[in-house]
Amino acid sequence: MLQIQHQIPPEINRIRQLICRAGDDGADTFKKDLQKIVDVLGEYYQQNKQEVKDAMIQSFIQCAKLLPLKSGIYATILALLSTKQTTQSLTDSIIIGLLEHLPQIAQEETPILGQTILKFLSELMNVGLISTVSFVECLYDLEGGAENEQSPFYLQILLTTLPHAMIKAMEKNQIEFKNIIQNVEVLMTKRKTEDRLYHLWQSIRNFLNNQEKDAHTQIFQQFLKSSYPRPYLLFPDEMTQVRQQRKGFKIPIVKRTQIWRPQQILVLNDELRSQNNNKTDVQIEITRQWIYETIELFKTNRQQIIFQFQLYQNCIKMSPSQEAQFKQTLIFTLLNMAIEVIPRKDQLSSAFYSGLLTHLSQRNSDNIKEWNETIEQFVDQIPQNNILIVEQLSDCLSHYFCNSNFKLNWDKYFGKFNSDETDSFNNYLVIMIFRKLFLLVNIEKITDLVPKNIIDWYNSLQDITKPLDFEQNNLAEKINSYLQQKLNGMEMLEQLKLFNNSTPEIIIQTFLECLLQIISKSITHLNVLSKRYLSFLLQPNIVKPEKLGEIMLNTIFRMWNHSIFHLKVYLKEFLNLEVFSNLQIINWLGDIIRQKSDSFKIYNVLIAINDVFRKQIKLDQVQDCTYENVRDINNILTKMIDQEQDIIIQSSLENIQLQILIAFKSTNGAQSEKLLKEIKSINIKQIIMSF
């Protein structure tokens, strides 16, 4: 049946647009634009149409939850509405509707809803619409929740709220606010992780210490004008007439079973901070936090993220130095998110961040040199403690440079390569970036845009598209001829039985080498050829299954240790075909490390295994999904981590351990709790519990 679509009345559409677009024209017209919005909303409200009133209330609540940048703008509009007798009830209804969302905060997987609502409530307190007593009690609730939670869920909401509430709270409830700060100090001392929350807390503490030394609170005043758009500063007379909402409120604190973790901040833009003699600038941390929130809220809409970034620059009058600081914080934050190596449930791909960087750089095309110099600063500062960082950073930057038409400082990046250091972290980073970059474009473009000395250097590297040659003996020549004849599995088996002069292990190894040689000519052959021939190899009368897996893994390493791509493809394919198991992969990895293979080869294997395990999601499609096997894998990895001296290998092993434990939890949550009891590391437990 044809359904008649309900048409939205034009006045409701206009109301929604007025509210959603409030402040979009920038700080220069704030006073005039917001006054106009207040007048128009007042006119509509006096029409006394219920659907119009509901549209106003719902639009304000939705914008408060989705547009944290505009918290001060919406607080100003509501404050101005409250000064008029005809619209006081509208302000009351909106605040009551917003407070009704407080119980939902604890039910969310992430703190994002709590952060945006509390930020808006703090601005409502700043304009005088809600009392500081009620709000400070709300902060006490969050602090109590943070004390009793393993997860920093409530602590995240509290710390991201403090910078927006501390000025008014210090002015009106100084003793209570200082008690909260002291309690948070104790909490943060117990935490030993230098993650995002650690740096945010350092900036808050430093800011408050500086303010106490400034009798005239000039630091507070400057902060108010530059940290977020706060148009209520333009209406000093009107703010004295604001009617305060007398309704109290609390955040219901619920004991959460699911762990939430803040993302690690690996590289800080300290260079610009030091110019201001302030190593923990609260302005930078607030900006960084807002960038995280914006990406979390709009991660399915890249264009909306870019619009929000532009809006930030329009809504705050920034000096040239503040403009530079914002751009640097933006680039550093995006790249930090791209190289996050600790598994996260809500992790986005490196392609997502490279796309964001490309779009943003195109909008800053006049300053592309400065833009790329900031990326270079980031690369100079990346921690050399986890090889997975190199994989993700090279993925992100190779796509970014390719999309930006190779506008990079070639000498800067190539200068990091030192031919005298055979196993250096920087050499590995340079090789990975250039290999991935060159694989993305055709040879003509490389010849036109890349300096000749770099092309010559790249061509001198070990070939990454062909396996190493194996010894061409009589056995290999015969097997190759059988493969070219496209014998089926049983026919191949009969031919292999005729080789009486070689051991079964040698026959199988040579066969696998020949098979991989053919497969390497086209990856599309992989699925067909592997299924055609490996089924008969799995028969126990040929070679024991565990021996076949060992031969296969050693053959893959010998032929493809220089190519992460091929390592990933073959490990995934033959793991799915159950030629070898996860446990065999871990034992094989241990053998490679113990044999002191070249660092680059070990790094390639670590990256490949981590990627394969990460994409398994569940273990029920492989043969070692039992509790006993996963426990054995965990014990082997724990021992390897404890014994490993190389911090790069050690941290990469920890990531692999996490991937397999997370996959097991997804497969069998009940037995994963039993396994968690045997794990000593609290950090690993919390990460696994966050999935």
C-alpha positions as semicolon CSV with decimal commas, in nm:
position;residue;x (nm);y (nm);z (nm)
1;M;0,000;0,000;0,000
2;L;0,123;0,347;-0,085
3;Q;0,198;0,538;0,235
4;I;0,153;0,912;0,256
5;Q;0,472;1,069;0,393
6;H;0,418;1,311;0,677
7;Q;0,540;1,653;0,570
8;I;0,735;1,853;0,827
9;P;0,582;2,202;0,874
10;P;0,808;2,479;0,738
11;E;0,825;2,658;1,073
12;I;0,969;2,345;1,237
13;N;1,230;2,314;0,962
14;R;1,326;2,677;1,014
15;I;1,350;2,631;1,392
16;R;1,579;2,330;1,351
17;Q;1,804;2,514;1,107
18;L;1,823;2,821;1,330
19;I;1,932;2,613;1,627
20;C;2,167;2,377;1,442
21;R;2,342;2,657;1,253
22;A;2,371;2,897;1,545
23;G;2,715;3,055;1,541
24;D;2,818;2,910;1,204
25;D;2,888;3,256;1,061
26;G;3,171;3,307;1,307
27;A;3,265;3,508;1,614
28;D;3,244;3,848;1,443
29;T;2,865;3,832;1,418
30;F;2,787;3,637;1,737
31;K;2,603;3,916;1,918
32;K;2,377;4,013;1,629
33;D;2,311;3,653;1,513
34;L;2,228;3,513;1,856
35;Q;1,998;3,803;1,941
36;K;1,813;3,740;1,616
37;I;1,776;3,368;1,698
38;V;1,638;3,454;2,043
39;D;1,383;3,694;1,890
40;V;1,269;3,445;1,625
41;L;1,239;3,156;1,873
42;G;1,043;3,384;2,105
43;E;0,797;3,466;1,828
44;Y;0,742;3,098;1,743
45;Y;0,709;3,001;2,110
46;Q;0,434;3,257;2,170
47;Q;0,224;3,092;1,898
48;N;0,164;2,825;2,163
49;K;0,176;2,532;1,919
50;Q;0,279;2,215;2,100
51;E;0,459;2,060;1,805
52;V;0,663;2,380;1,765
53;K;0,755;2,379;2,136
54;D;0,855;2,012;2,116
55;A;1,071;2,080;1,809
56;M;1,257;2,355;1,997
57;I;1,318;2,139;2,301
58;Q;1,433;1,833;2,102
59;S;1,656;2,040;1,873
60;F;1,839;2,201;2,164
61;I;1,889;1,865;2,339
62;Q;2,015;1,694;2,022
63;C;2,255;1,979;1,946
64;A;2,382;1,976;2,305
65;K;2,466;1,605;2,266
66;L;2,617;1,622;1,916
67;L;2,786;1,963;1,897
68;P;3,009;2,008;2,202
69;L;3,189;2,299;2,033
70;K;2,869;2,505;2,058
71;S;2,796;2,444;2,427
72;G;2,871;2,807;2,511
73;I;2,664;2,930;2,216
74;Y;2,356;2,731;2,318
75;A;2,400;2,826;2,683
76;T;2,400;3,193;2,576
77;I;2,078;3,151;2,376
78;L;1,903;2,977;2,667
79;A;2,027;3,241;2,912
80;L;1,887;3,519;2,693
81;L;1,556;3,333;2,658
82;S;1,533;3,303;3,036
83;T;1,552;3,681;3,077
84;K;1,217;3,721;2,900
85;Q;0,901;3,631;3,085
86;T;0,741;3,491;2,769
87;T;1,018;3,233;2,710
88;Q;1,130;3,144;3,065
89;S;0,930;2,821;3,055
90;L;1,101;2,719;2,730
91;T;1,442;2,738;2,897
92;D;1,311;2,537;3,193
93;S;1,169;2,265;2,966
94;I;1,496;2,232;2,772
95;I;1,707;2,200;3,089
96;I;1,467;1,947;3,241
97;G;1,471;1,747;2,915
98;L;1,850;1,747;2,917
99;L;1,867;1,633;3,281
100;E;1,643;1,337;3,194
101;H;1,934;1,200;2,987
102;L;2,169;1,177;3,288
103;P;2,070;0,816;3,382
104;Q;2,157;0,708;3,027
105;I;2,523;0,807;3,069
106;A;2,625;0,500;3,268
107;Q;2,456;0,268;3,016
108;E;2,674;0,383;2,726
109;E;2,977;0,189;2,602
110;T;3,188;0,506;2,586
111;P;3,188;0,826;2,796
112;I;3,108;1,047;2,495
113;L;2,744;1,114;2,596
114;G;2,851;1,200;2,951
115;Q;3,123;1,431;2,825
116;T;2,896;1,630;2,593
117;I;2,607;1,662;2,841
118;L;2,833;1,761;3,132
119;K;3,014;2,012;2,914
120;F;2,681;2,171;2,826
121;L;2,568;2,170;3,190
122;S;2,893;2,339;3,291
123;E;2,823;2,620;3,045
124;L;2,467;2,646;3,179
125;M;2,626;2,691;3,521
126;N;2,863;2,953;3,383
127;V;2,571;3,165;3,256
128;G;2,381;3,118;3,583
129;L;2,099;2,891;3,462
130;I;2,186;2,613;3,708
131;S;2,341;2,654;4,051
132;T;2,707;2,590;4,118
133;V;2,610;2,394;4,431
134;S;2,416;2,137;4,225
135;F;2,688;2,115;3,964
136;V;2,972;2,069;4,213
137;E;2,768;1,792;4,380
138;C;2,745;1,635;4,035
139;L;3,125;1,648;4,011
140;Y;3,142;1,479;4,352
141;D;2,922;1,199;4,212
142;L;3,162;1,148;3,920
143;E;3,464;1,152;4,151
144;G;3,300;0,886;4,369
145;G;3,227;0,674;4,062
146;A;3,590;0,710;3,949
147;E;3,716;0,588;4,289
148;N;3,513;0,267;4,271
149;E;3,571;0,172;3,907
150;Q;3,854;-0,023;3,747
151;S;3,769;0,153;3,424
152;P;3,847;0,526;3,392
153;F;3,498;0,579;3,244
154;Y;3,376;0,826;3,510
155;L;3,723;0,974;3,549
156;Q;3,725;1,059;3,177
157;I;3,393;1,244;3,208
158;L;3,512;1,427;3,519
159;L;3,846;1,540;3,376
160;T;3,700;1,657;3,046
161;T;3,436;1,857;3,238
162;L;3,669;2,029;3,487
163;P;3,829;2,280;3,245
164;H;3,484;2,412;3,149
165;A;3,352;2,433;3,505
166;M;3,654;2,533;3,713
167;I;3,630;2,911;3,680
168;K;3,276;2,943;3,819
169;A;3,330;2,659;4,066
170;M;3,646;2,823;4,203
171;E;3,461;3,151;4,235
172;K;3,145;3,024;4,408
173;N;3,241;2,692;4,574
174;Q;3,614;2,710;4,619
175;I;3,644;2,478;4,920
176;E;3,431;2,200;4,769
177;F;3,602;2,232;4,431
178;K;3,948;2,212;4,589
179;N;3,840;1,896;4,772
180;I;3,748;1,739;4,437
181;I;4,085;1,842;4,290
182;Q;4,268;1,688;4,588
183;N;4,071;1,362;4,555
184;V;4,145;1,346;4,182
185;E;4,513;1,402;4,263
186;V;4,507;1,088;4,477
187;L;4,331;0,891;4,202
188;M;4,578;1,002;3,937
189;T;4,874;0,917;4,158
190;K;4,751;0,558;4,177
191;R;4,727;0,536;3,799
192;K;5,060;0,461;3,636
193;T;4,960;0,498;3,274
194;E;5,070;0,805;3,079
195;D;4,765;0,803;2,857
196;R;4,538;1,081;2,740
197;L;4,390;1,133;3,087
198;Y;4,732;1,171;3,243
199;H;4,824;1,462;3,017
200;L;4,483;1,625;3,055
201;W;4,517;1,610;3,433
202;Q;4,869;1,756;3,422
203;S;4,740;2,050;3,220
204;I;4,450;2,115;3,462
205;R;4,676;2,102;3,767
206;N;4,932;2,329;3,605
207;F;4,662;2,577;3,505
208;L;4,519;2,595;3,856
209;N;4,866;2,637;4,007
210;N;4,936;2,928;3,773
211;Q;4,599;3,086;3,852
212;E;4,669;3,085;4,226
213;K;4,981;3,295;4,161
214;D;4,779;3,547;3,959
215;A;4,580;3,767;4,196
216;H;4,393;3,937;3,912
217;T;4,284;3,605;3,750
218;Q;4,407;3,725;3,411
219;I;4,479;3,364;3,321
220;F;4,112;3,278;3,374
221;Q;3,995;3,568;3,162
222;Q;4,227;3,478;2,875
223;F;4,118;3,115;2,898
224;L;3,750;3,214;2,877
225;K;3,807;3,412;2,559
226;S;4,024;3,164;2,372
227;S;3,946;2,806;2,477
228;Y;3,588;2,774;2,347
229;P;3,329;3,007;2,190
230;R;3,152;3,175;2,483
231;P;2,925;3,450;2,343
232;Y;2,774;3,515;2,688
233;L;3,080;3,732;2,753
234;L;2,932;3,972;2,496
235;F;2,612;4,012;2,703
236;P;2,732;4,120;3,050
237;D;2,417;4,318;3,135
238;E;2,176;4,048;3,018
239;M;2,363;3,780;3,216
240;T;2,279;3,962;3,541
241;Q;1,909;3,907;3,467
242;V;1,929;3,532;3,402
243;R;1,667;3,331;3,591
244;Q;1,822;3,028;3,757
245;Q;1,665;2,684;3,735
246;R;1,606;2,568;4,094
247;K;1,579;2,199;4,014
248;G;1,866;1,991;4,157
249;F;2,016;1,695;3,973
250;K;2,248;1,400;4,018
251;I;2,429;1,155;3,793
252;P;2,327;0,798;3,885
253;I;2,655;0,611;3,933
254;V;2,620;0,249;3,827
255;K;2,882;-0,023;3,877
256;R;2,985;-0,103;3,522
257;T;3,091;-0,451;3,413
258;Q;3,240;-0,335;3,085
259;I;3,580;-0,167;3,086
260;W;3,635;0,150;2,887
261;R;3,991;0,264;2,810
262;P;4,117;0,601;2,692
263;Q;4,331;0,599;2,383
264;Q;4,703;0,631;2,435
265;I;4,868;0,960;2,340
266;L;5,202;0,858;2,199
267;V;5,344;1,180;2,056
268;L;5,285;1,523;2,210
269;N;5,333;1,855;2,033
270;D;5,567;1,980;2,306
271;E;5,774;2,200;2,079
272;L;5,505;2,465;2,048
273;R;5,421;2,434;2,416
274;S;5,776;2,516;2,519
275;Q;5,757;2,844;2,327
276;N;5,491;2,952;2,577
277;N;5,694;2,815;2,868
278;N;5,405;2,584;2,952
279;K;5,466;2,217;2,893
280;T;5,114;2,114;2,987
281;D;4,893;2,376;2,826
282;V;4,528;2,320;2,912
283;Q;4,428;2,490;2,585
284;I;4,605;2,222;2,381
285;E;4,452;1,942;2,588
286;I;4,101;2,085;2,553
287;T;4,148;2,116;2,178
288;R;4,283;1,763;2,160
289;Q;3,987;1,632;2,359
290;W;3,741;1,812;2,135
291;I;3,905;1,656;1,827
292;Y;3,861;1,310;1,980
293;E;3,496;1,387;2,057
294;T;3,428;1,519;1,707
295;I;3,572;1,209;1,539
296;E;3,381;0,983;1,779
297;L;3,052;1,164;1,710
298;F;3,090;1,190;1,330
299;K;3,312;0,895;1,239
300;T;3,067;0,786;0,968
301;N;3,069;1,131;0,807
302;R;3,414;1,260;0,710
303;Q;3,275;1,579;0,555
304;Q;3,100;1,671;0,880
305;I;3,426;1,623;1,072
306;I;3,607;1,858;0,835
307;F;3,323;2,112;0,866
308;Q;3,350;2,099;1,247
309;F;3,725;2,162;1,229
310;Q;3,663;2,467;1,009
311;L;3,388;2,585;1,242
312;Y;3,628;2,575;1,535
313;Q;3,853;2,823;1,358
314;N;3,556;3,046;1,270
315;C;3,408;3,050;1,620
316;I;3,725;3,145;1,808
317;K;3,926;3,456;1,727
318;M;4,277;3,316;1,712
319;S;4,606;3,496;1,681
320;P;4,855;3,362;1,421
321;S;5,037;3,169;1,696
322;Q;4,709;3,018;1,821
323;E;4,616;2,928;1,463
324;A;4,948;2,746;1,423
325;Q;4,898;2,574;1,756
326;F;4,551;2,452;1,656
327;K;4,674;2,309;1,324
328;Q;4,966;2,136;1,492
329;T;4,741;1,990;1,762
330;L;4,497;1,873;1,494
331;I;4,766;1,697;1,286
332;F;4,936;1,542;1,589
333;T;4,606;1,415;1,728
334;L;4,497;1,256;1,399
335;L;4,834;1,084;1,357
336;N;4,828;0,969;1,721
337;M;4,493;0,807;1,655
338;A;4,627;0,650;1,335
339;I;4,923;0,482;1,510
340;E;4,731;0,353;1,812
341;V;4,865;-0,001;1,845
342;I;4,680;-0,126;2,153
343;P;4,361;-0,296;2,028
344;R;4,042;-0,093;2,067
345;K;3,685;-0,195;2,004
346;D;3,610;0,131;1,820
347;Q;3,937;0,152;1,626
348;L;3,922;0,322;1,287
349;S;4,147;0,234;0,994
350;S;4,464;0,419;0,897
351;A;4,292;0,488;0,562
352;F;4,027;0,689;0,749
353;Y;4,292;0,917;0,900
354;S;4,494;0,950;0,580
355;G;4,172;1,056;0,405
356;L;4,108;1,318;0,674
357;L;4,463;1,449;0,643
358;T;4,429;1,470;0,265
359;H;4,101;1,663;0,277
360;L;4,232;1,901;0,543
361;S;4,560;1,964;0,361
362;Q;4,371;2,042;0,039
363;R;4,174;2,305;0,227
364;N;4,506;2,445;0,352
365;S;4,679;2,425;0,013
366;D;4,831;2,772;0,057
367;N;5,017;2,645;0,362
368;I;5,091;2,291;0,241
369;K;5,460;2,333;0,320
370;E;5,389;2,417;0,686
371;W;5,130;2,138;0,697
372;N;5,384;1,878;0,581
373;E;5,652;2,019;0,810
374;T;5,423;1,949;1,105
375;I;5,386;1,588;0,985
376;E;5,767;1,571;0,967
377;Q;5,787;1,694;1,329
378;F;5,552;1,416;1,431
379;V;5,759;1,152;1,251
380;D;6,075;1,283;1,420
381;Q;5,916;1,228;1,762
382;I;5,746;0,889;1,727
383;P;5,851;0,648;2,002
384;Q;6,080;0,372;1,879
385;N;5,928;0,105;2,099
386;N;5,677;-0,082;1,884
387;I;5,718;-0,196;1,527
388;L;5,341;-0,193;1,472
389;I;5,357;0,187;1,489
390;V;5,570;0,176;1,173
391;E;5,315;-0,039;0,993
392;Q;5,025;0,193;1,070
393;L;5,215;0,518;1,021
394;S;5,358;0,406;0,686
395;D;5,007;0,298;0,575
396;C;4,864;0,637;0,667
397;L;5,145;0,853;0,526
398;S;5,193;0,657;0,203
399;H;4,827;0,712;0,110
400;Y;4,842;1,074;0,222
401;F;5,155;1,152;0,017
402;C;5,014;0,971;-0,284
403;N;4,686;1,166;-0,267
404;S;4,874;1,494;-0,219
405;N;5,067;1,433;-0,543
406;F;5,395;1,346;-0,367
407;K;5,437;1,693;-0,214
408;L;5,684;1,588;0,051
409;N;6,036;1,675;0,152
410;W;6,216;1,378;-0,002
411;D;6,551;1,463;0,153
412;K;6,394;1,494;0,497
413;Y;6,249;1,142;0,491
414;F;6,528;0,976;0,296
415;G;6,780;1,144;0,527
416;K;6,659;0,921;0,809
417;F;6,804;0,619;0,629
418;N;7,156;0,526;0,741
419;S;7,318;0,252;0,534
420;D;7,571;0,191;0,812
421;E;7,294;0,086;1,054
422;T;7,163;-0,240;0,917
423;D;6,888;-0,297;1,175
424;S;6,783;0,053;1,288
425;F;6,424;0,148;1,360
426;N;6,450;0,458;1,138
427;N;6,579;0,252;0,845
428;Y;6,282;0,021;0,878
429;L;6,044;0,318;0,889
430;V;6,194;0,473;0,574
431;I;6,184;0,145;0,383
432;M;5,821;0,081;0,483
433;I;5,703;0,430;0,384
434;F;5,876;0,423;0,045
435;R;5,777;0,065;-0,038
436;K;5,412;0,132;0,032
437;L;5,426;0,466;-0,146
438;F;5,581;0,318;-0,459
439;L;5,332;0,031;-0,467
440;L;5,044;0,281;-0,482
441;V;5,145;0,453;-0,806
442;N;5,259;0,361;-1,155
443;I;5,622;0,372;-1,264
444;E;5,572;0,678;-1,489
445;K;5,453;0,890;-1,199
446;I;5,743;0,774;-0,982
447;T;5,993;0,866;-1,255
448;D;5,840;1,213;-1,294
449;L;5,803;1,305;-0,927
450;V;6,068;1,116;-0,730
451;P;6,437;1,220;-0,722
452;K;6,660;0,980;-0,917
453;N;6,888;0,900;-0,621
454;I;6,586;0,772;-0,424
455;I;6,463;0,563;-0,719
456;D;6,810;0,408;-0,752
457;W;6,820;0,336;-0,378
458;Y;6,474;0,180;-0,387
459;N;6,564;-0,042;-0,683
460;S;6,867;-0,167;-0,492
461;L;6,646;-0,303;-0,211
462;Q;6,556;-0,669;-0,205
463;D;6,276;-0,740;-0,452
464;I;5,941;-0,745;-0,273
465;T;5,735;-0,900;-0,553
466;K;5,930;-1,221;-0,612
467;P;6,034;-1,496;-0,371
468;L;6,394;-1,600;-0,321
469;D;6,515;-1,859;-0,571
470;F;6,538;-2,212;-0,444
471;E;6,785;-2,473;-0,564
472;Q;6,675;-2,601;-0,902
473;N;6,732;-2,974;-0,856
474;N;6,586;-3,269;-1,039
475;L;6,302;-3,308;-0,787
476;A;6,190;-2,947;-0,824
477;E;6,198;-2,964;-1,205
478;K;5,967;-3,268;-1,208
479;I;5,722;-3,115;-0,959
480;N;5,712;-2,797;-1,165
481;S;5,625;-2,994;-1,475
482;Y;5,339;-3,170;-1,288
483;L;5,206;-2,833;-1,169
484;Q;5,217;-2,697;-1,525
485;Q;5,018;-3,003;-1,638
486;K;4,754;-2,903;-1,376
487;L;4,738;-3,247;-1,219
488;N;4,467;-3,278;-0,958
489;G;4,538;-3,363;-0,595
490;M;4,521;-3,741;-0,623
491;E;4,725;-3,748;-0,944
492;M;4,993;-3,532;-0,781
493;L;4,995;-3,764;-0,480
494;E;5,060;-4,068;-0,698
495;Q;5,352;-3,892;-0,868
496;L;5,509;-3,783;-0,540
497;K;5,500;-4,142;-0,412
498;L;5,735;-4,236;-0,696
499;F;6,020;-4,026;-0,554
500;N;6,209;-4,291;-0,357
501;N;6,544;-4,113;-0,329
502;S;6,423;-3,830;-0,101
503;T;6,265;-3,821;0,244
504;P;5,896;-3,724;0,269
505;E;5,999;-3,398;0,441
506;I;6,226;-3,297;0,151
507;I;5,957;-3,391;-0,103
508;I;5,694;-3,186;0,077
509;Q;5,926;-2,889;0,125
510;T;6,023;-2,885;-0,243
511;F;5,662;-2,925;-0,349
512;L;5,558;-2,630;-0,130
513;E;5,839;-2,414;-0,269
514;C;5,730;-2,492;-0,624
515;L;5,366;-2,430;-0,536
516;L;5,443;-2,093;-0,376
517;Q;5,653;-1,997;-0,677
518;I;5,353;-2,048;-0,906
519;I;5,110;-1,882;-0,666
520;S;5,339;-1,577;-0,642
521;K;5,287;-1,501;-1,010
522;S;4,926;-1,413;-0,933
523;I;4,759;-1,394;-0,593
524;T;4,433;-1,497;-0,760
525;H;4,587;-1,844;-0,799
526;L;4,626;-1,878;-0,423
527;N;4,279;-1,996;-0,335
528;V;4,247;-2,237;-0,628
529;L;4,591;-2,398;-0,607
530;S;4,606;-2,422;-0,230
531;K;4,271;-2,601;-0,210
532;R;4,355;-2,822;-0,507
533;Y;4,680;-2,960;-0,366
534;L;4,688;-2,910;0,008
535;S;4,393;-3,139;0,079
536;F;4,598;-3,450;-0,001
537;L;4,896;-3,320;0,198
538;L;4,682;-3,317;0,512
539;Q;4,648;-3,697;0,493
540;P;4,846;-3,851;0,782
541;N;5,013;-4,114;0,559
542;I;5,210;-3,840;0,377
543;V;5,357;-3,652;0,671
544;K;5,232;-3,581;1,022
545;P;5,002;-3,275;1,033
546;E;5,220;-3,088;1,282
547;K;5,524;-3,158;1,063
548;L;5,343;-3,027;0,755
549;G;5,260;-2,704;0,942
550;E;5,621;-2,666;1,051
551;I;5,751;-2,718;0,695
552;M;5,495;-2,477;0,553
553;L;5,578;-2,200;0,805
554;N;5,953;-2,236;0,753
555;T;5,908;-2,232;0,375
556;I;5,694;-1,918;0,391
557;F;5,957;-1,746;0,607
558;R;6,249;-1,852;0,390
559;M;6,082;-1,731;0,072
560;W;5,886;-1,428;0,193
561;N;6,053;-1,286;0,503
562;H;6,110;-0,956;0,319
563;S;5,743;-0,904;0,217
564;I;5,481;-0,831;0,483
565;F;5,208;-0,852;0,221
566;H;5,291;-1,210;0,122
567;L;5,344;-1,316;0,482
568;K;4,995;-1,190;0,570
569;V;4,832;-1,354;0,269
570;Y;4,988;-1,697;0,318
571;L;4,952;-1,707;0,695
572;K;4,584;-1,620;0,670
573;E;4,514;-1,864;0,386
574;F;4,686;-2,167;0,535
575;L;4,559;-2,092;0,885
576;N;4,202;-2,100;0,749
577;L;4,281;-2,426;0,569
578;E;4,415;-2,564;0,900
579;V;4,754;-2,651;0,754
580;F;4,889;-2,503;1,075
581;S;4,737;-2,360;1,392
582;N;4,770;-2,044;1,598
583;L;4,977;-2,238;1,850
584;Q;5,217;-2,352;1,576
585;I;5,249;-1,993;1,454
586;I;5,348;-1,876;1,802
587;N;5,605;-2,156;1,844
588;W;5,743;-2,077;1,498
589;L;5,771;-1,709;1,592
590;G;5,962;-1,807;1,906
591;D;6,206;-2,012;1,694
592;I;6,267;-1,719;1,459
593;I;6,342;-1,486;1,750
594;R;6,569;-1,740;1,921
595;Q;6,764;-1,793;1,598
596;K;6,859;-1,423;1,605
597;S;6,731;-1,361;1,253
598;D;6,776;-1,015;1,100
599;S;6,565;-0,759;1,289
600;F;6,381;-0,650;0,975
601;K;6,271;-1,007;0,906
602;I;6,146;-1,047;1,263
603;Y;5,963;-0,713;1,240
604;N;5,791;-0,824;0,918
605;V;5,673;-1,148;1,080
606;L;5,549;-0,966;1,391
607;I;5,344;-0,724;1,182
608;A;5,201;-1,006;0,969
609;I;5,101;-1,222;1,268
610;N;4,944;-0,928;1,450
611;D;4,737;-0,843;1,142
612;V;4,623;-1,203;1,089
613;F;4,524;-1,245;1,454
614;R;4,348;-0,907;1,459
615;K;4,130;-1,007;1,163
616;Q;4,034;-1,344;1,310
617;I;3,770;-1,177;1,533
618;K;3,657;-1,520;1,649
619;L;3,854;-1,841;1,693
620;D;3,574;-2,086;1,617
621;Q;3,686;-2,118;1,255
622;V;4,032;-2,250;1,343
623;Q;4,135;-2,573;1,504
624;D;4,282;-2,447;1,832
625;C;3,987;-2,261;1,980
626;T;3,980;-2,463;2,302
627;Y;4,056;-2,313;2,639
628;E;4,362;-2,538;2,677
629;N;4,519;-2,430;2,347
630;V;4,460;-2,059;2,404
631;R;4,598;-2,094;2,755
632;D;4,911;-2,257;2,610
633;I;4,948;-1,978;2,355
634;N;4,912;-1,719;2,630
635;N;5,169;-1,893;2,852
636;I;5,422;-1,918;2,567
637;L;5,378;-1,552;2,477
638;T;5,403;-1,443;2,840
639;K;5,730;-1,632;2,876
640;M;5,864;-1,485;2,551
641;I;5,772;-1,133;2,665
642;D;5,938;-1,179;3,003
643;Q;6,258;-1,311;2,847
644;E;6,280;-1,066;2,557
645;Q;6,536;-0,785;2,594
646;D;6,444;-0,594;2,277
647;I;6,165;-0,350;2,372
648;I;6,043;-0,329;2,009
649;I;5,993;-0,704;1,984
650;Q;5,857;-0,720;2,340
651;S;5,584;-0,461;2,284
652;S;5,485;-0,622;1,953
653;L;5,454;-0,960;2,124
654;E;5,224;-0,801;2,382
655;N;4,997;-0,682;2,101
656;I;4,985;-1,029;1,947
657;Q;4,898;-1,172;2,289
658;L;4,612;-0,923;2,320
659;Q;4,478;-1,006;1,974
660;I;4,452;-1,377;2,044
661;L;4,294;-1,323;2,388
662;I;4,041;-1,076;2,247
663;A;3,948;-1,321;1,970
664;F;3,903;-1,597;2,229
665;K;3,679;-1,373;2,442
666;S;3,462;-1,306;2,136
667;T;3,431;-1,681;2,081
668;N;3,374;-1,797;2,436
669;G;3,312;-1,528;2,694
670;A;3,248;-1,770;2,982
671;Q;3,579;-1,953;2,947
672;S;3,765;-1,627;2,888
673;E;3,680;-1,526;3,246
674;K;3,854;-1,843;3,363
675;L;4,156;-1,757;3,151
676;L;4,163;-1,398;3,279
677;K;4,215;-1,526;3,633
678;E;4,549;-1,672;3,524
679;I;4,672;-1,344;3,373
680;K;4,881;-1,135;3,609
681;S;4,885;-0,807;3,417
682;I;4,601;-0,575;3,526
683;N;4,647;-0,368;3,210
684;I;4,596;-0,670;2,982
685;K;4,287;-0,774;3,180
686;Q;4,132;-0,429;3,143
687;I;4,200;-0,416;2,770
688;I;4,039;-0,757;2,714
689;M;3,740;-0,662;2,931
690;S;3,685;-0,354;2,714
691;F;3,580;-0,580;2,423
